[in-house]
Amino acid sequence: MSGILDQWRLGLGLPGVMVIDGHTHAFGWDGWRTPLEVAAELIRLMDGYCVDASCVMGGMSLQNGVDVRLNNDFLLECVRHAPDRLIPFAHVNPHVELSDTLAELDRVFGEGVRGIKLYNEPQGYPGDGPNMMAVYSFAQDHNMLILNHLWSEVEISRIVREFPNLVLIRGHGGASVISRTYANVYDNIWSLNRLGLIEDGVRKYGSDKLLLGSDAPLSDPAVGVGMVVYSDISDRDKRAILGLNMACLLEKVGALPNWLWGRYRCAAADSNT
């Protein structure tokens, strides 16, 4: 039996387990009108599922023609209300003038942002187009993480060749051979796949490239946390997916909240013994 699953079933939560949701959103919808309200609702959801910290992205700039700067400002204000729990990933739009995109990236980097969220495929722009390649260059030069809604494998193969030090996170990757094939590619687990996805992925490829991600509050956090807690894998693999893998990436770019740093270092040391 799984100690993690047993504790969850007993209503004890996830004591001693670091949980970082690597894919959530923060924007004003369904009556959440202010950054304070949005942040409070996100924290309520996180607390309900024992999530220590969440990587948050905006949502108002997902469509073309929307002011990306306003979206990023809203996101940053949400984070200011819960800086120890919310980790911002800023948006860019590849159709905007490249000089404006780079200026916006420079601005949010100065605000402490160490992650970028892309949505280029639904916006009708190729993941290896010239503006995207410039974004990857900026991210690699500034030691930032990239999370994208979708890349094709052809796009990924070109990107990793040109930017070997850039971490790429597939926002709905599931548990795929793609992340195992490329050293700097990781998979958020939440995707519309059959039950057994995580078990098959861990059995075939291991757990070190898999990251918790729920897409909350667009989806209930259970689709992320529950998939891992109830999966038929070892507790060591569950701990890796639930938080340790994402903590490692966040630490490398200086985005892991200080209060989690000590817990991460101790847990990482234990996992290597």
C-alpha positions as semicolon CSV with decimal commas, in nm:
position;residue;x (nm);y (nm);z (nm)
1;M;0,000;0,000;0,000
2;S;0,103;0,360;-0,057
3;G;0,172;0,566;0,254
4;I;0,080;0,880;0,061
5;L;-0,248;0,728;-0,059
6;D;-0,330;0,588;0,286
7;Q;-0,286;0,930;0,449
8;W;-0,499;1,094;0,181
9;R;-0,779;0,841;0,223
10;L;-0,773;0,895;0,600
11;G;-0,829;1,266;0,544
12;L;-0,481;1,359;0,666
13;G;-0,383;1,537;0,345
14;L;-0,024;1,512;0,226
15;P;0,192;1,569;0,539
16;G;0,561;1,590;0,466
17;V;0,505;1,595;0,088
18;M;0,606;1,903;-0,111
19;V;0,335;1,985;-0,367
20;I;0,390;2,240;-0,644
21;D;0,125;2,282;-0,913
22;G;0,322;2,373;-1,222
23;H;0,030;2,497;-1,435
24;T;-0,246;2,724;-1,302
25;H;-0,409;3,048;-1,412
26;A;-0,493;3,382;-1,253
27;F;-0,730;3,625;-1,419
28;G;-1,062;3,791;-1,342
29;W;-1,359;3,575;-1,442
30;D;-1,678;3,433;-1,289
31;G;-1,713;3,730;-1,057
32;W;-1,350;3,740;-0,943
33;R;-1,299;4,106;-1,014
34;T;-0,977;4,205;-0,844
35;P;-0,628;4,056;-0,809
36;L;-0,690;4,022;-0,436
37;E;-1,005;3,815;-0,496
38;V;-0,832;3,601;-0,757
39;A;-0,533;3,538;-0,531
40;A;-0,759;3,451;-0,238
41;E;-0,958;3,202;-0,447
42;L;-0,642;3,038;-0,578
43;I;-0,505;3,000;-0,225
44;R;-0,837;2,850;-0,112
45;L;-0,816;2,591;-0,391
46;M;-0,451;2,519;-0,315
47;D;-0,516;2,472;0,056
48;G;-0,801;2,236;-0,022
49;Y;-0,563;2,007;-0,212
50;C;-0,250;2,053;0,002
51;V;-0,068;2,251;-0,268
52;D;0,225;2,447;-0,124
53;A;0,289;2,672;-0,424
54;S;0,158;2,720;-0,777
55;C;0,307;2,845;-1,099
56;V;0,047;3,093;-1,223
57;M;-0,013;3,226;-1,571
58;G;-0,258;3,486;-1,689
59;G;-0,545;3,422;-1,924
60;M;-0,677;3,751;-2,055
61;S;-0,410;3,767;-2,328
62;L;-0,467;3,422;-2,473
63;Q;-0,638;3,567;-2,779
64;N;-0,484;3,793;-3,039
65;G;-0,548;4,164;-3,003
66;V;-0,546;4,168;-2,622
67;D;-0,299;4,387;-2,433
68;V;-0,036;4,147;-2,297
69;R;0,106;4,412;-2,064
70;L;-0,230;4,457;-1,889
71;N;-0,255;4,081;-1,843
72;N;0,093;4,060;-1,696
73;D;0,021;4,353;-1,466
74;F;-0,290;4,174;-1,335
75;L;-0,087;3,857;-1,283
76;L;0,190;4,039;-1,097
77;E;-0,063;4,209;-0,871
78;C;-0,215;3,869;-0,786
79;V;0,130;3,740;-0,695
80;R;0,196;4,041;-0,471
81;H;-0,097;3,930;-0,255
82;A;0,057;3,585;-0,201
83;P;0,427;3,599;-0,297
84;D;0,519;3,288;-0,098
85;R;0,255;3,075;-0,270
86;L;0,221;3,208;-0,628
87;I;0,503;3,197;-0,885
88;P;0,440;3,408;-1,198
89;F;0,487;3,298;-1,559
90;A;0,439;3,601;-1,787
91;H;0,267;3,593;-2,125
92;V;0,389;3,710;-2,463
93;N;0,207;3,722;-2,797
94;P;0,422;3,627;-3,101
95;H;0,219;3,851;-3,333
96;V;0,327;4,165;-3,145
97;E;0,627;4,359;-3,274
98;L;0,937;4,176;-3,159
99;S;1,088;4,488;-3,005
100;D;0,776;4,530;-2,790
101;T;0,784;4,164;-2,687
102;L;1,147;4,184;-2,581
103;A;1,080;4,508;-2,393
104;E;0,793;4,340;-2,207
105;L;1,010;4,042;-2,121
106;D;1,278;4,274;-1,994
107;R;1,019;4,458;-1,783
108;V;0,871;4,148;-1,619
109;F;1,217;4,001;-1,564
110;G;1,296;4,315;-1,368
111;E;0,983;4,245;-1,162
112;G;1,123;3,905;-1,065
113;V;0,946;3,685;-1,320
114;R;1,150;3,376;-1,412
115;G;0,897;3,191;-1,626
116;I;0,727;3,252;-1,962
117;K;0,394;3,102;-2,076
118;L;0,333;3,059;-2,450
119;Y;0,008;2,999;-2,636
120;N;0,136;3,042;-2,989
121;E;-0,030;2,745;-3,159
122;P;-0,391;2,855;-3,088
123;Q;-0,281;3,209;-3,178
124;G;-0,176;3,084;-3,522
125;Y;0,201;3,126;-3,492
126;P;0,454;2,842;-3,532
127;G;0,650;2,740;-3,225
128;D;0,977;2,774;-3,417
129;G;0,888;3,099;-3,597
130;P;1,138;3,387;-3,577
131;N;0,961;3,575;-3,297
132;M;0,939;3,260;-3,088
133;M;1,304;3,183;-3,147
134;A;1,387;3,532;-3,020
135;V;1,180;3,463;-2,705
136;Y;1,372;3,139;-2,648
137;S;1,699;3,325;-2,689
138;F;1,593;3,582;-2,429
139;A;1,484;3,307;-2,191
140;Q;1,807;3,112;-2,224
141;D;2,020;3,424;-2,180
142;H;1,821;3,525;-1,869
143;N;1,789;3,174;-1,718
144;M;1,410;3,154;-1,747
145;L;1,172;2,859;-1,784
146;I;0,940;2,824;-2,083
147;L;0,598;2,657;-2,057
148;N;0,397;2,620;-2,376
149;H;0,044;2,498;-2,433
150;L;0,161;2,294;-2,729
151;W;0,471;2,227;-2,941
152;S;0,502;1,976;-3,220
153;E;0,790;1,733;-3,190
154;V;0,941;1,883;-3,506
155;E;0,942;2,224;-3,339
156;I;1,088;2,086;-3,018
157;S;1,370;1,908;-3,198
158;R;1,479;2,235;-3,361
159;I;1,443;2,442;-3,044
160;V;1,651;2,208;-2,828
161;R;1,927;2,199;-3,087
162;E;1,955;2,577;-3,092
163;F;1,893;2,632;-2,718
164;P;2,044;2,335;-2,534
165;N;2,035;2,511;-2,194
166;L;1,671;2,619;-2,212
167;V;1,414;2,420;-2,012
168;L;1,095;2,356;-2,211
169;I;0,778;2,242;-2,033
170;R;0,492;2,093;-2,233
171;G;0,183;2,235;-2,065
172;H;-0,035;1,933;-2,147
173;G;0,232;1,677;-2,218
174;G;0,097;1,387;-2,015
175;A;0,380;1,137;-1,977
176;S;0,544;1,097;-2,313
177;V;0,849;0,967;-2,490
178;I;0,918;1,325;-2,605
179;S;1,031;1,441;-2,262
180;R;1,246;1,131;-2,230
181;T;1,403;1,190;-2,573
182;Y;1,521;1,546;-2,506
183;A;1,725;1,627;-2,196
184;N;1,574;1,973;-2,139
185;V;1,206;1,890;-2,211
186;Y;0,956;1,818;-1,930
187;D;0,589;1,716;-1,926
188;N;0,307;1,861;-1,719
189;I;0,093;1,554;-1,653
190;W;-0,254;1,702;-1,712
191;S;-0,383;1,600;-2,054
192;L;-0,692;1,434;-2,193
193;N;-0,558;1,081;-2,183
194;R;-0,679;0,746;-2,056
195;L;-0,641;0,621;-1,701
196;G;-0,306;0,458;-1,645
197;L;-0,117;0,735;-1,823
198;I;0,112;0,809;-1,528
199;E;0,177;0,443;-1,448
200;D;0,270;0,367;-1,809
201;G;0,486;0,679;-1,833
202;V;0,678;0,602;-1,513
203;R;0,724;0,238;-1,612
204;K;0,855;0,326;-1,957
205;Y;1,042;0,650;-1,897
206;G;1,077;0,710;-1,522
207;S;0,933;0,991;-1,311
208;D;1,210;1,252;-1,325
209;K;1,068;1,444;-1,625
210;L;0,705;1,457;-1,504
211;L;0,555;1,765;-1,334
212;L;0,228;1,814;-1,151
213;G;-0,001;2,048;-1,342
214;S;-0,377;2,087;-1,307
215;D;-0,469;2,392;-1,520
216;A;-0,666;2,513;-1,215
217;P;-0,907;2,677;-1,174
218;L;-1,008;2,603;-1,534
219;S;-0,992;2,243;-1,414
220;D;-1,033;2,122;-1,060
221;P;-0,693;2,064;-0,890
222;A;-0,802;1,703;-0,840
223;V;-0,718;1,626;-1,203
224;G;-0,356;1,687;-1,113
225;V;-0,314;1,595;-0,748
226;G;-0,559;1,305;-0,758
227;M;-0,402;1,149;-1,066
228;V;-0,070;1,125;-0,882
229;V;-0,193;1,030;-0,535
230;Y;-0,406;0,742;-0,669
231;S;-0,158;0,621;-0,932
232;D;-0,004;0,278;-0,891
233;I;0,356;0,396;-0,856
234;S;0,598;0,421;-0,565
235;D;0,579;0,699;-0,307
236;R;0,924;0,808;-0,420
237;D;0,790;0,861;-0,773
238;K;0,482;1,038;-0,636
239;R;0,697;1,280;-0,436
240;A;0,903;1,355;-0,746
241;I;0,599;1,430;-0,961
242;L;0,400;1,615;-0,694
243;G;0,670;1,869;-0,627
244;L;1,036;1,777;-0,616
245;N;1,090;1,784;-0,994
246;M;0,932;2,129;-1,029
247;A;1,115;2,255;-0,722
248;C;1,444;2,158;-0,886
249;L;1,361;2,358;-1,201
250;L;1,242;2,659;-0,999
251;E;1,552;2,654;-0,782
252;K;1,777;2,660;-1,090
253;V;1,618;2,985;-1,210
254;G;1,588;3,143;-0,866
255;A;1,208;3,118;-0,846
256;L;1,157;2,864;-0,567
257;P;0,993;3,043;-0,270
258;N;1,240;3,085;0,016
259;W;1,019;2,903;0,266
260;L;1,029;2,591;0,047
261;W;1,401;2,597;-0,023
262;G;1,508;2,419;0,295
263;R;1,233;2,158;0,262
264;Y;1,336;2,093;-0,096
265;R;1,704;2,053;-0,015
266;C;1,626;1,806;0,266
267;A;1,382;1,610;0,052
268;A;1,620;1,603;-0,243
269;A;1,898;1,474;-0,021
270;D;1,671;1,203;0,121
271;S;1,569;1,091;-0,228
272;N;1,934;1,038;-0,320
273;T;2,011;0,817;-0,022
